[in-house]
């Protein structure tokens, strides 16, 4: 037998302080997610705390390189492969292998990257740099002196700055 219900009075309960705080946190998270999504879609280097590693993950091949204001010849670029997986990197130059860790600070402007060599010619060295990702292109500017972090994606004579533009290897 069907039961009939009738609403005779509606009670509006004001939100609790906890509910208001949760709503505020939810809105803040939505704004951050929207900003990250917009940055990825627009191709700008806007990255989230965990997303920067995912954007860097992959195999990268150099398409342009310069050191101390001088371009590298094309034949010097050939045979160089960079692979990033999470917080680990591997650079292979011919038969020589350089491995280490990658730490990215996406909150910095420009986004910063710290490379710490673990195996190979950069073992024990910390290399400071900046990084930008646009779609399938990765630009990194390092200071091999280990003293200063570049502030722009350029190099100049008399420095140990190294600028590399990579493209993601296509499957």
LINRA-V282024 format. One line per field, one symbol per residue. phi: phi as a letter, one per 40 degrees, with the letter a starting at -180 (. if undefined). psi: psi as a letter, one per 30 degrees, with the letter a starting at -180 (. if undefined). burial: I if it has 24 or more other ideal C-beta (glycine too) atoms within 12 Angstrom, else O. Layout:
phi = ???
psi = ???
burial = ???
This chain:
phi = .cbbbbcbabbcbcccccccccccccccccccccccccccccgcccbcdbccccccdibbbcbaaabfgbcccdccccgcbbbbbgbbbbbbbgccbbbabbbbbcccbcdbbbbbcbbhcbdgcbbcabaabbfbbbbbbbbccgcbcdbbcabadgbbcbbbbbbcccc
psi = kkkkkkjfkkkkkkkleeeeeeeeeeeeeeeeeeeeeeeeefglhkkleffeeeefkakkkkfkkkkhfkkkleffekfkkkkkjbgklkkkjcfkkklalkkkjffljlklkkkjkekafgkfkkkkalkkkjcgkkkkkljffgelklflilllkglhkkkkklkkkk.
burial = OOOOOOOOOOOOOOOOOOOOOOOOOOOOOOOOOOOIOOIOOOOOIIIIOOOIIOIIIIIIIIIIIIIOOOOOOOOOIOOIIIIIOOOOIIIOOOOOOIIIIIIIOIOOOIIIIIIIIOOOOIOOIIIIIIIIIIOOIIIIIIIIOOOOIIOOIOIOOOIIIIIIIIOIOOO
